[in-house]
Amino acid sequence: MDIVDGNALAGTLSQLFAFEATEARARCNNCGHIAELGELVVYLNPASSTGRCRSCGHVLLVFVQADGRRFVNFTGMGAIEF
Ligand SMILES: [Zn+2]
């Protein structure tokens, strides 16, 4: 096994993030509900938007925009299937 930095994943990451994300399916870490990201209940805000599980309301993802940068947190969901 070779140990290298994240640049070794450049090709894989570019393929992973070039998909229709709203059709990707994710599992809620709270209740186990599995659904497409397009089915989330979203609370839109110009600076920060939250996507919640349609089944239990658990926060699955959070987008934040600040100082011209974007951040996303997926800690509320399990692996994403696409
Ligand atoms: Zn849930």
PDB file of the backbone (N, CA, C, O) and the ligand in Angstrom, with CONECT records:
HET     ZN  A 101       1
ATOM      1  N   MET A   1       0.846  -1.182   0.000  1.00  0.00           N
ATOM      2  CA  MET A   1       0.000   0.000   0.000  1.00  0.00           C
ATOM      3  C   MET A   1       0.885   1.237   0.000  1.00  0.00           C
ATOM      4  O   MET A   1       1.816   1.355   0.797  1.00  0.00           O
ATOM      5  N   ASP A   2       0.580   2.147  -0.901  1.00  0.00           N
ATOM      6  CA  ASP A   2       1.291   3.425  -0.943  1.00  0.00           C
ATOM      7  C   ASP A   2       0.514   4.456  -0.151  1.00  0.00           C
ATOM      8  O   ASP A   2      -0.717   4.456  -0.167  1.00  0.00           O
ATOM      9  N   ILE A   3       1.203   5.312   0.524  1.00  0.00           N
ATOM     10  CA  ILE A   3       0.570   6.424   1.233  1.00  0.00           C
ATOM     11  C   ILE A   3       0.980   7.709   0.523  1.00  0.00           C
ATOM     12  O   ILE A   3       2.159   8.056   0.455  1.00  0.00           O
ATOM     13  N   VAL A   4      -0.040   8.413  -0.011  1.00  0.00           N
ATOM     14  CA  VAL A   4       0.203   9.624  -0.795  1.00  0.00           C
ATOM     15  C   VAL A   4      -0.764  10.696  -0.328  1.00  0.00           C
ATOM     16  O   VAL A   4      -1.572  10.445   0.565  1.00  0.00           O
ATOM     17  N   ASP A   5      -0.701  11.888  -0.913  1.00  0.00           N
ATOM     18  CA  ASP A   5      -1.647  12.936  -0.516  1.00  0.00           C
ATOM     19  C   ASP A   5      -2.911  12.855  -1.371  1.00  0.00           C
ATOM     20  O   ASP A   5      -2.996  12.046  -2.295  1.00  0.00           O
ATOM     21  N   GLY A   6      -3.885  13.700  -1.052  1.00  0.00           N
ATOM     22  CA  GLY A   6      -5.190  13.668  -1.698  1.00  0.00           C
ATOM     23  C   GLY A   6      -5.168  13.937  -3.184  1.00  0.00           C
ATOM     24  O   GLY A   6      -6.135  13.619  -3.877  1.00  0.00           O
ATOM     25  N   ASN A   7      -4.094  14.514  -3.695  1.00  0.00           N
ATOM     26  CA  ASN A   7      -4.010  14.759  -5.137  1.00  0.00           C
ATOM     27  C   ASN A   7      -4.054  13.463  -5.936  1.00  0.00           C
ATOM     28  O   ASN A   7      -4.388  13.483  -7.120  1.00  0.00           O
ATOM     29  N   ALA A   8      -3.727  12.358  -5.321  1.00  0.00           N
ATOM     30  CA  ALA A   8      -3.788  11.066  -6.000  1.00  0.00           C
ATOM     31  C   ALA A   8      -5.230  10.684  -6.339  1.00  0.00           C
ATOM     32  O   ALA A   8      -5.460   9.818  -7.183  1.00  0.00           O
ATOM     33  N   LEU A   9      -6.191  11.321  -5.690  1.00  0.00           N
ATOM     34  CA  LEU A   9      -7.606  11.036  -5.946  1.00  0.00           C
ATOM     35  C   LEU A   9      -8.242  12.024  -6.917  1.00  0.00           C
ATOM     36  O   LEU A   9      -9.461  12.013  -7.090  1.00  0.00           O
ATOM     37  N   ALA A  10      -7.456  12.865  -7.545  1.00  0.00           N
ATOM     38  CA  ALA A  10      -8.003  13.919  -8.406  1.00  0.00           C
ATOM     39  C   ALA A  10      -8.945  13.361  -9.469  1.00  0.00           C
ATOM     40  O   ALA A  10     -10.053  13.872  -9.635  1.00  0.00           O
ATOM     41  N   GLY A  11      -8.531  12.332 -10.183  1.00  0.00           N
ATOM     42  CA  GLY A  11      -9.374  11.765 -11.238  1.00  0.00           C
ATOM     43  C   GLY A  11     -10.644  11.161 -10.676  1.00  0.00           C
ATOM     44  O   GLY A  11     -11.726  11.369 -11.226  1.00  0.00           O
ATOM     45  N   THR A  12     -10.530  10.416  -9.588  1.00  0.00           N
ATOM     46  CA  THR A  12     -11.698   9.784  -8.962  1.00  0.00           C
ATOM     47  C   THR A  12     -12.661  10.838  -8.443  1.00  0.00           C
ATOM     48  O   THR A  12     -13.868  10.736  -8.659  1.00  0.00           O
ATOM     49  N   LEU A  13     -12.140  11.847  -7.764  1.00  0.00           N
ATOM     50  CA  LEU A  13     -13.014  12.889  -7.214  1.00  0.00           C
ATOM     51  C   LEU A  13     -13.721  13.665  -8.315  1.00  0.00           C
ATOM     52  O   LEU A  13     -14.893  14.013  -8.172  1.00  0.00           O
ATOM     53  N   SER A  14     -13.022  13.941  -9.410  1.00  0.00           N
ATOM     54  CA  SER A  14     -13.670  14.689 -10.483  1.00  0.00           C
ATOM     55  C   SER A  14     -14.796  13.884 -11.108  1.00  0.00           C
ATOM     56  O   SER A  14     -15.781  14.456 -11.575  1.00  0.00           O
ATOM     57  N   GLN A  15     -14.661  12.544 -11.125  1.00  0.00           N
ATOM     58  CA  GLN A  15     -15.744  11.702 -11.635  1.00  0.00           C
ATOM     59  C   GLN A  15     -16.898  11.655 -10.637  1.00  0.00           C
ATOM     60  O   GLN A  15     -18.065  11.683 -11.026  1.00  0.00           O
ATOM     61  N   LEU A  16     -16.566  11.584  -9.348  1.00  0.00           N
ATOM     62  CA  LEU A  16     -17.597  11.487  -8.323  1.00  0.00           C
ATOM     63  C   LEU A  16     -18.484  12.719  -8.286  1.00  0.00           C
ATOM     64  O   LEU A  16     -19.699  12.608  -8.124  1.00  0.00           O
ATOM     65  N   PHE A  17     -17.891  13.881  -8.435  1.00  0.00           N
ATOM     66  CA  PHE A  17     -18.652  15.110  -8.280  1.00  0.00           C
ATOM     67  C   PHE A  17     -19.199  15.641  -9.601  1.00  0.00           C
ATOM     68  O   PHE A  17     -19.623  16.794  -9.681  1.00  0.00           O
ATOM     69  N   ALA A  18     -19.191  14.808 -10.630  1.00  0.00           N
ATOM     70  CA  ALA A  18     -19.748  15.196 -11.922  1.00  0.00           C
ATOM     71  C   ALA A  18     -21.025  14.410 -12.190  1.00  0.00           C
ATOM     72  O   ALA A  18     -21.217  13.896 -13.292  1.00  0.00           O
ATOM     73  N   PHE A  19     -21.898  14.311 -11.190  1.00  0.00           N
ATOM     74  CA  PHE A  19     -23.136  13.571 -11.359  1.00  0.00           C
ATOM     75  C   PHE A  19     -24.310  14.464 -10.979  1.00  0.00           C
ATOM     76  O   PHE A  19     -24.133  15.522 -10.375  1.00  0.00           O
ATOM     77  N   GLU A  20     -25.513  14.021 -11.342  1.00  0.00           N
ATOM     78  CA  GLU A  20     -26.724  14.768 -10.996  1.00  0.00           C
ATOM     79  C   GLU A  20     -27.022  14.503  -9.526  1.00  0.00           C
ATOM     80  O   GLU A  20     -27.604  13.475  -9.179  1.00  0.00           O
ATOM     81  N   ALA A  21     -26.623  15.429  -8.667  1.00  0.00           N
ATOM     82  CA  ALA A  21     -26.676  15.192  -7.226  1.00  0.00           C
ATOM     83  C   ALA A  21     -28.096  15.011  -6.701  1.00  0.00           C
ATOM     84  O   ALA A  21     -28.296  14.296  -5.719  1.00  0.00           O
ATOM     85  N   THR A  22     -29.077  15.633  -7.325  1.00  0.00           N
ATOM     86  CA  THR A  22     -30.440  15.498  -6.799  1.00  0.00           C
ATOM     87  C   THR A  22     -30.986  14.090  -6.985  1.00  0.00           C
ATOM     88  O   THR A  22     -31.956  13.711  -6.330  1.00  0.00           O
ATOM     89  N   GLU A  23     -30.370  13.308  -7.878  1.00  0.00           N
ATOM     90  CA  GLU A  23     -30.792  11.924  -8.091  1.00  0.00           C
ATOM     91  C   GLU A  23     -30.004  10.941  -7.224  1.00  0.00           C
ATOM     92  O   GLU A  23     -30.345   9.760  -7.157  1.00  0.00           O
ATOM     93  N   ALA A  24     -28.956  11.426  -6.563  1.00  0.00           N
ATOM     94  CA  ALA A  24     -28.175  10.570  -5.672  1.00  0.00           C
ATOM     95  C   ALA A  24     -29.024  10.219  -4.461  1.00  0.00           C
ATOM     96  O   ALA A  24     -29.834  11.028  -4.010  1.00  0.00           O
ATOM     97  N   ARG A  25     -28.840   9.016  -3.936  1.00  0.00           N
ATOM     98  CA  ARG A  25     -29.629   8.563  -2.791  1.00  0.00           C
ATOM     99  C   ARG A  25     -28.746   8.531  -1.554  1.00  0.00           C
ATOM    100  O   ARG A  25     -27.570   8.174  -1.623  1.00  0.00           O
ATOM    101  N   ALA A  26     -29.327   8.907  -0.425  1.00  0.00           N
ATOM    102  CA  ALA A  26     -28.583   8.901   0.828  1.00  0.00           C
ATOM    103  C   ALA A  26     -29.467   8.369   1.938  1.00  0.00           C
ATOM    104  O   ALA A  26     -30.694   8.417   1.859  1.00  0.00           O
ATOM    105  N   ARG A  27     -28.816   7.858   2.975  1.00  0.00           N
ATOM    106  CA  ARG A  27     -29.509   7.273   4.127  1.00  0.00           C
ATOM    107  C   ARG A  27     -29.412   8.241   5.286  1.00  0.00           C
ATOM    108  O   ARG A  27     -28.328   8.733   5.600  1.00  0.00           O
ATOM    109  N   CYS A  28     -30.533   8.516   5.921  1.00  0.00           N
ATOM    110  CA  CYS A  28     -30.561   9.373   7.100  1.00  0.00           C
ATOM    111  C   CYS A  28     -29.878   8.642   8.259  1.00  0.00           C
ATOM    112  O   CYS A  28     -30.212   7.495   8.557  1.00  0.00           O
ATOM    113  N   ASN A  29     -28.935   9.299   8.900  1.00  0.00           N
ATOM    114  CA  ASN A  29     -28.240   8.675  10.039  1.00  0.00           C
ATOM    115  C   ASN A  29     -29.128   8.558  11.268  1.00  0.00           C
ATOM    116  O   ASN A  29     -28.791   7.828  12.200  1.00  0.00           O
ATOM    117  N   ASN A  30     -30.233   9.248  11.292  1.00  0.00           N
ATOM    118  CA  ASN A  30     -31.119   9.201  12.466  1.00  0.00           C
ATOM    119  C   ASN A  30     -32.169   8.102  12.361  1.00  0.00           C
ATOM    120  O   ASN A  30     -32.325   7.302  13.283  1.00  0.00           O
ATOM    121  N   CYS A  31     -32.896   8.057  11.231  1.00  0.00           N
ATOM    122  CA  CYS A  31     -34.021   7.112  11.139  1.00  0.00           C
ATOM    123  C   CYS A  31     -33.817   6.017  10.096  1.00  0.00           C
ATOM    124  O   CYS A  31     -34.604   5.072  10.039  1.00  0.00           O
ATOM    125  N   GLY A  32     -32.780   6.125   9.273  1.00  0.00           N
ATOM    126  CA  GLY A  32     -32.511   5.098   8.280  1.00  0.00           C
ATOM    127  C   GLY A  32     -33.258   5.269   6.975  1.00  0.00           C
ATOM    128  O   GLY A  32     -33.086   4.466   6.058  1.00  0.00           O
ATOM    129  N   HIS A  33     -34.090   6.308   6.871  1.00  0.00           N
ATOM    130  CA  HIS A  33     -34.838   6.551   5.633  1.00  0.00           C
ATOM    131  C   HIS A  33     -33.860   6.791   4.486  1.00  0.00           C
ATOM    132  O   HIS A  33     -32.896   7.544   4.629  1.00  0.00           O
ATOM    133  N   ILE A  34     -34.112   6.149   3.352  1.00  0.00           N
ATOM    134  CA  ILE A  34     -33.268   6.305   2.169  1.00  0.00           C
ATOM    135  C   ILE A  34     -34.078   7.014   1.103  1.00  0.00           C
ATOM    136  O   ILE A  34     -35.190   6.598   0.776  1.00  0.00           O
ATOM    137  N   ALA A  35     -33.518   8.092   0.559  1.00  0.00           N
ATOM    138  CA  ALA A  35     -34.225   8.854  -0.468  1.00  0.00           C
ATOM    139  C   ALA A  35     -33.235   9.622  -1.321  1.00  0.00           C
ATOM    140  O   ALA A  35     -32.076   9.808  -0.948  1.00  0.00           O
ATOM    141  N   GLU A  36     -33.720  10.070  -2.486  1.00  0.00           N
ATOM    142  CA  GLU A  36     -32.899  10.928  -3.333  1.00  0.00           C
ATOM    143  C   GLU A  36     -32.735  12.284  -2.661  1.00  0.00           C
ATOM    144  O   GLU A  36     -33.624  12.739  -1.940  1.00  0.00           O
ATOM    145  N   LEU A  37     -31.598  12.926  -2.898  1.00  0.00           N
ATOM    146  CA  LEU A  37     -31.349  14.238  -2.297  1.00  0.00           C
ATOM    147  C   LEU A  37     -32.397  15.250  -2.753  1.00  0.00           C
ATOM    148  O   LEU A  37     -32.684  16.210  -2.039  1.00  0.00           O
ATOM    149  N   GLY A  38     -32.960  15.043  -3.918  1.00  0.00           N
ATOM    150  CA  GLY A  38     -34.006  15.934  -4.405  1.00  0.00           C
ATOM    151  C   GLY A  38     -35.279  15.883  -3.574  1.00  0.00           C
ATOM    152  O   GLY A  38     -36.145  16.746  -3.715  1.00  0.00           O
ATOM    153  N   GLU A  39     -35.400  14.891  -2.718  1.00  0.00           N
ATOM    154  CA  GLU A  39     -36.588  14.756  -1.870  1.00  0.00           C
ATOM    155  C   GLU A  39     -36.410  15.401  -0.495  1.00  0.00           C
ATOM    156  O   GLU A  39     -37.336  15.390   0.317  1.00  0.00           O
ATOM    157  N   LEU A  40     -35.235  15.961  -0.229  1.00  0.00           N
ATOM    158  CA  LEU A  40     -35.011  16.597   1.078  1.00  0.00           C
ATOM    159  C   LEU A  40     -35.983  17.747   1.295  1.00  0.00           C
ATOM    160  O   LEU A  40     -36.468  18.346   0.335  1.00  0.00           O
ATOM    161  N   VAL A  41     -36.262  18.049   2.536  1.00  0.00           N
ATOM    162  CA  VAL A  41     -36.993  19.262   2.893  1.00  0.00           C
ATOM    163  C   VAL A  41     -35.930  20.326   3.133  1.00  0.00           C
ATOM    164  O   VAL A  41     -35.127  20.206   4.058  1.00  0.00           O
ATOM    165  N   VAL A  42     -35.923  21.367   2.301  1.00  0.00           N
ATOM    166  CA  VAL A  42     -34.835  22.345   2.332  1.00  0.00           C
ATOM    167  C   VAL A  42     -35.313  23.686   2.871  1.00  0.00           C
ATOM    168  O   VAL A  42     -36.336  24.220   2.441  1.00  0.00           O
ATOM    169  N   TYR A  43     -34.552  24.217   3.820  1.00  0.00           N
ATOM    170  CA  TYR A  43     -34.789  25.547   4.370  1.00  0.00           C
ATOM    171  C   TYR A  43     -33.766  26.463   3.728  1.00  0.00           C
ATOM    172  O   TYR A  43     -32.599  26.474   4.119  1.00  0.00           O
ATOM    173  N   LEU A  44     -34.212  27.245   2.724  1.00  0.00           N
ATOM    174  CA  LEU A  44     -33.304  28.094   1.952  1.00  0.00           C
ATOM    175  C   LEU A  44     -33.017  29.391   2.674  1.00  0.00           C
ATOM    176  O   LEU A  44     -33.911  30.024   3.234  1.00  0.00           O
ATOM    177  N   ASN A  45     -31.755  29.773   2.651  1.00  0.00           N
ATOM    178  CA  ASN A  45     -31.300  31.030   3.216  1.00  0.00           C
ATOM    179  C   ASN A  45     -30.124  31.477   2.351  1.00  0.00           C
ATOM    180  O   ASN A  45     -29.319  30.634   1.954  1.00  0.00           O
ATOM    181  N   PRO A  46     -29.993  32.756   2.047  1.00  0.00           N
ATOM    182  CA  PRO A  46     -28.899  33.189   1.174  1.00  0.00           C
ATOM    183  C   PRO A  46     -27.512  32.784   1.695  1.00  0.00           C
ATOM    184  O   PRO A  46     -26.629  32.487   0.891  1.00  0.00           O
ATOM    185  N   ALA A  47     -27.306  32.763   2.972  1.00  0.00           N
ATOM    186  CA  ALA A  47     -25.983  32.458   3.516  1.00  0.00           C
ATOM    187  C   ALA A  47     -25.830  31.002   3.948  1.00  0.00           C
ATOM    188  O   ALA A  47     -24.718  30.474   3.991  1.00  0.00           O
ATOM    189  N   SER A  48     -26.948  30.360   4.265  1.00  0.00           N
ATOM    190  CA  SER A  48     -26.857  28.990   4.779  1.00  0.00           C
ATOM    191  C   SER A  48     -28.168  28.262   4.511  1.00  0.00           C
ATOM    192  O   SER A  48     -29.232  28.738   4.907  1.00  0.00           O
ATOM    193  N   SER A  49     -28.103  27.134   3.856  1.00  0.00           N
ATOM    194  CA  SER A  49     -29.300  26.326   3.598  1.00  0.00           C
ATOM    195  C   SER A  49     -29.138  24.963   4.252  1.00  0.00           C
ATOM    196  O   SER A  49     -28.044  24.403   4.315  1.00  0.00           O
ATOM    197  N   THR A  50     -30.253  24.454   4.733  1.00  0.00           N
ATOM    198  CA  THR A  50     -30.242  23.174   5.440  1.00  0.00           C
ATOM    199  C   THR A  50     -31.171  22.200   4.746  1.00  0.00           C
ATOM    200  O   THR A  50     -32.299  22.552   4.402  1.00  0.00           O
ATOM    201  N   GLY A  51     -30.705  20.969   4.536  1.00  0.00           N
ATOM    202  CA  GLY A  51     -31.528  19.909   3.972  1.00  0.00           C
ATOM    203  C   GLY A  51     -31.865  18.901   5.052  1.00  0.00           C
ATOM    204  O   GLY A  51     -30.977  18.336   5.692  1.00  0.00           O
ATOM    205  N   ARG A  52     -33.166  18.679   5.249  1.00  0.00           N
ATOM    206  CA  ARG A  52     -33.616  17.779   6.319  1.00  0.00           C
ATOM    207  C   ARG A  52     -34.300  16.550   5.760  1.00  0.00           C
ATOM    208  O   ARG A  52     -34.871  16.577   4.670  1.00  0.00           O
ATOM    209  N   CYS A  53     -34.234  15.477   6.519  1.00  0.00           N
ATOM    210  CA  CYS A  53     -34.884  14.213   6.172  1.00  0.00           C
ATOM    211  C   CYS A  53     -36.398  14.428   6.110  1.00  0.00           C
ATOM    212  O   CYS A  53     -36.995  15.003   7.020  1.00  0.00           O
ATOM    213  N   ARG A  54     -37.001  13.956   5.026  1.00  0.00           N
ATOM    214  CA  ARG A  54     -38.449  14.108   4.889  1.00  0.00           C
ATOM    215  C   ARG A  54     -39.200  13.222   5.882  1.00  0.00           C
ATOM    216  O   ARG A  54     -40.360  13.491   6.194  1.00  0.00           O
ATOM    217  N   SER A  55     -38.558  12.179   6.376  1.00  0.00           N
ATOM    218  CA  SER A  55     -39.206  11.251   7.291  1.00  0.00           C
ATOM    219  C   SER A  55     -39.171  11.723   8.739  1.00  0.00           C
ATOM    220  O   SER A  55     -40.190  11.660   9.428  1.00  0.00           O
ATOM    221  N   CYS A  56     -38.012  12.199   9.219  1.00  0.00           N
ATOM    222  CA  CYS A  56     -37.887  12.519  10.645  1.00  0.00           C
ATOM    223  C   CYS A  56     -37.445  13.950  10.934  1.00  0.00           C
ATOM    224  O   CYS A  56     -37.482  14.376  12.088  1.00  0.00           O
ATOM    225  N   GLY A  57     -37.028  14.703   9.913  1.00  0.00           N
ATOM    226  CA  GLY A  57     -36.610  16.091  10.123  1.00  0.00           C
ATOM    227  C   GLY A  57     -35.162  16.269  10.528  1.00  0.00           C
ATOM    228  O   GLY A  57     -34.710  17.396  10.733  1.00  0.00           O
ATOM    229  N   HIS A  58     -34.430  15.174  10.646  1.00  0.00           N
ATOM    230  CA  HIS A  58     -33.008  15.251  11.007  1.00  0.00           C
ATOM    231  C   HIS A  58     -32.237  16.032   9.935  1.00  0.00           C
ATOM    232  O   HIS A  58     -32.516  15.885   8.745  1.00  0.00           O
ATOM    233  N   VAL A  59     -31.280  16.854  10.343  1.00  0.00           N
ATOM    234  CA  VAL A  59     -30.460  17.611   9.386  1.00  0.00           C
ATOM    235  C   VAL A  59     -29.498  16.659   8.691  1.00  0.00           C
ATOM    236  O   VAL A  59     -28.675  16.011   9.338  1.00  0.00           O
ATOM    237  N   LEU A  60     -29.610  16.578   7.357  1.00  0.00           N
ATOM    238  CA  LEU A  60     -28.735  15.702   6.581  1.00  0.00           C
ATOM    239  C   LEU A  60     -27.572  16.454   5.973  1.00  0.00           C
ATOM    240  O   LEU A  60     -26.465  15.922   5.886  1.00  0.00           O
ATOM    241  N   LEU A  61     -27.807  17.677   5.554  1.00  0.00           N
ATOM    242  CA  LEU A  61     -26.716  18.453   4.972  1.00  0.00           C
ATOM    243  C   LEU A  61     -26.929  19.936   5.223  1.00  0.00           C
ATOM    244  O   LEU A  61     -28.053  20.406   5.406  1.00  0.00           O
ATOM    245  N   VAL A  62     -25.820  20.655   5.226  1.00  0.00           N
ATOM    246  CA  VAL A  62     -25.844  22.108   5.427  1.00  0.00           C
ATOM    247  C   VAL A  62     -24.880  22.736   4.422  1.00  0.00           C
ATOM    248  O   VAL A  62     -23.723  22.329   4.322  1.00  0.00           O
ATOM    249  N   PHE A  63     -25.370  23.733   3.677  1.00  0.00           N
ATOM    250  CA  PHE A  63     -24.522  24.521   2.790  1.00  0.00           C
ATOM    251  C   PHE A  63     -24.354  25.896   3.410  1.00  0.00           C
ATOM    252  O   PHE A  63     -25.321  26.497   3.880  1.00  0.00           O
ATOM    253  N   VAL A  64     -23.140  26.385   3.410  1.00  0.00           N
ATOM    254  CA  VAL A  64     -22.850  27.725   3.923  1.00  0.00           C
ATOM    255  C   VAL A  64     -22.025  28.465   2.882  1.00  0.00           C
ATOM    256  O   VAL A  64     -21.086  27.913   2.308  1.00  0.00           O
ATOM    257  N   GLN A  65     -22.393  29.737   2.642  1.00  0.00           N
ATOM    258  CA  GLN A  65     -21.600  30.598   1.773  1.00  0.00           C
ATOM    259  C   GLN A  65     -21.116  31.766   2.607  1.00  0.00           C
ATOM    260  O   GLN A  65     -21.903  32.463   3.248  1.00  0.00           O
ATOM    261  N   ALA A  66     -19.803  31.968   2.588  1.00  0.00           N
ATOM    262  CA  ALA A  66     -19.233  33.062   3.368  1.00  0.00           C
ATOM    263  C   ALA A  66     -17.940  33.530   2.713  1.00  0.00           C
ATOM    264  O   ALA A  66     -17.095  32.720   2.330  1.00  0.00           O
ATOM    265  N   ASP A  67     -17.800  34.833   2.590  1.00  0.00           N
ATOM    266  CA  ASP A  67     -16.571  35.419   2.049  1.00  0.00           C
ATOM    267  C   ASP A  67     -16.203  34.842   0.687  1.00  0.00           C
ATOM    268  O   ASP A  67     -15.027  34.623   0.396  1.00  0.00           O
ATOM    269  N   GLY A  68     -17.223  34.594  -0.153  1.00  0.00           N
ATOM    270  CA  GLY A  68     -16.978  34.080  -1.490  1.00  0.00           C
ATOM    271  C   GLY A  68     -16.594  32.603  -1.525  1.00  0.00           C
ATOM    272  O   GLY A  68     -16.181  32.099  -2.570  1.00  0.00           O
ATOM    273  N   ARG A  69     -16.721  31.919  -0.424  1.00  0.00           N
ATOM    274  CA  ARG A  69     -16.383  30.490  -0.367  1.00  0.00           C
ATOM    275  C   ARG A  69     -17.633  29.699  -0.007  1.00  0.00           C
ATOM    276  O   ARG A  69     -18.565  30.234   0.594  1.00  0.00           O
ATOM    277  N   ARG A  70     -17.647  28.437  -0.373  1.00  0.00           N
ATOM    278  CA  ARG A  70     -18.783  27.559  -0.083  1.00  0.00           C
ATOM    279  C   ARG A  70     -18.307  26.381   0.742  1.00  0.00           C
ATOM    280  O   ARG A  70     -17.213  25.854   0.540  1.00  0.00           O
ATOM    281  N   PHE A  71     -19.156  25.981   1.677  1.00  0.00           N
ATOM    282  CA  PHE A  71     -18.856  24.841   2.546  1.00  0.00           C
ATOM    283  C   PHE A  71     -20.081  23.936   2.560  1.00  0.00           C
ATOM    284  O   PHE A  71     -21.218  24.405   2.511  1.00  0.00           O
ATOM    285  N   VAL A  72     -19.836  22.664   2.627  1.00  0.00           N
ATOM    286  CA  VAL A  72     -20.948  21.721   2.729  1.00  0.00           C
ATOM    287  C   VAL A  72     -20.608  20.684   3.799  1.00  0.00           C
ATOM    288  O   VAL A  72     -19.473  20.219   3.907  1.00  0.00           O
ATOM    289  N   ASN A  73     -21.622  20.342   4.578  1.00  0.00           N
ATOM    290  CA  ASN A  73     -21.466  19.357   5.647  1.00  0.00           C
ATOM    291  C   ASN A  73     -22.497  18.269   5.419  1.00  0.00           C
ATOM    292  O   ASN A  73     -23.698  18.539   5.394  1.00  0.00           O
ATOM    293  N   PHE A  74     -22.034  17.039   5.254  1.00  0.00           N
ATOM    294  CA  PHE A  74     -22.916  15.900   4.997  1.00  0.00           C
ATOM    295  C   PHE A  74     -23.011  14.967   6.198  1.00  0.00           C
ATOM    296  O   PHE A  74     -23.425  13.819   6.037  1.00  0.00           O
ATOM    297  N   THR A  75     -22.652  15.406   7.366  1.00  0.00           N
ATOM    298  CA  THR A  75     -22.532  14.482   8.492  1.00  0.00           C
ATOM    299  C   THR A  75     -23.846  13.844   8.918  1.00  0.00           C
ATOM    300  O   THR A  75     -23.822  12.845   9.637  1.00  0.00           O
ATOM    301  N   GLY A  76     -24.986  14.375   8.507  1.00  0.00           N
ATOM    302  CA  GLY A  76     -26.260  13.805   8.911  1.00  0.00           C
ATOM    303  C   GLY A  76     -26.685  12.613   8.097  1.00  0.00           C
ATOM    304  O   GLY A  76     -27.706  11.993   8.396  1.00  0.00           O
ATOM    305  N   MET A  77     -25.920  12.271   7.066  1.00  0.00           N
ATOM    306  CA  MET A  77     -26.319  11.172   6.198  1.00  0.00           C
ATOM    307  C   MET A  77     -25.213  10.137   6.090  1.00  0.00           C
ATOM    308  O   MET A  77     -24.041  10.424   6.336  1.00  0.00           O
ATOM    309  N   GLY A  78     -25.608   8.936   5.719  1.00  0.00           N
ATOM    310  CA  GLY A  78     -24.644   7.871   5.476  1.00  0.00           C
ATOM    311  C   GLY A  78     -24.062   8.030   4.084  1.00  0.00           C
ATOM    312  O   GLY A  78     -24.105   9.116   3.506  1.00  0.00           O
ATOM    313  N   ALA A  79     -23.531   6.977   3.561  1.00  0.00           N
ATOM    314  CA  ALA A  79     -22.917   7.011   2.236  1.00  0.00           C
ATOM    315  C   ALA A  79     -23.918   7.462   1.182  1.00  0.00           C
ATOM    316  O   ALA A  79     -25.112   7.181   1.289  1.00  0.00           O
ATOM    317  N   ILE A  80     -23.431   8.161   0.169  1.00  0.00           N
ATOM    318  CA  ILE A  80     -24.256   8.619  -0.933  1.00  0.00           C
ATOM    319  C   ILE A  80     -24.112   7.631  -2.084  1.00  0.00           C
ATOM    320  O   ILE A  80     -23.003   7.279  -2.486  1.00  0.00           O
ATOM    321  N   GLU A  81     -25.262   7.188  -2.607  1.00  0.00           N
ATOM    322  CA  GLU A  81     -25.276   6.270  -3.752  1.00  0.00           C
ATOM    323  C   GLU A  81     -25.649   7.059  -4.990  1.00  0.00           C
ATOM    324  O   GLU A  81     -26.650   7.775  -4.996  1.00  0.00           O
ATOM    325  N   PHE A  82     -24.850   6.934  -6.040  1.00  0.00           N
ATOM    326  CA  PHE A  82     -25.170   7.654  -7.280  1.00  0.00           C
ATOM    327  C   PHE A  82     -24.850   6.804  -8.474  1.00  0.00           C
ATOM    328  O   PHE A  82     -25.050   7.235  -9.610  1.00  0.00           O
TER     329      PHE A  82
HETATM  330 ZN    ZN A 101     -34.573  10.601   9.065  1.00  0.00          ZN2+
END
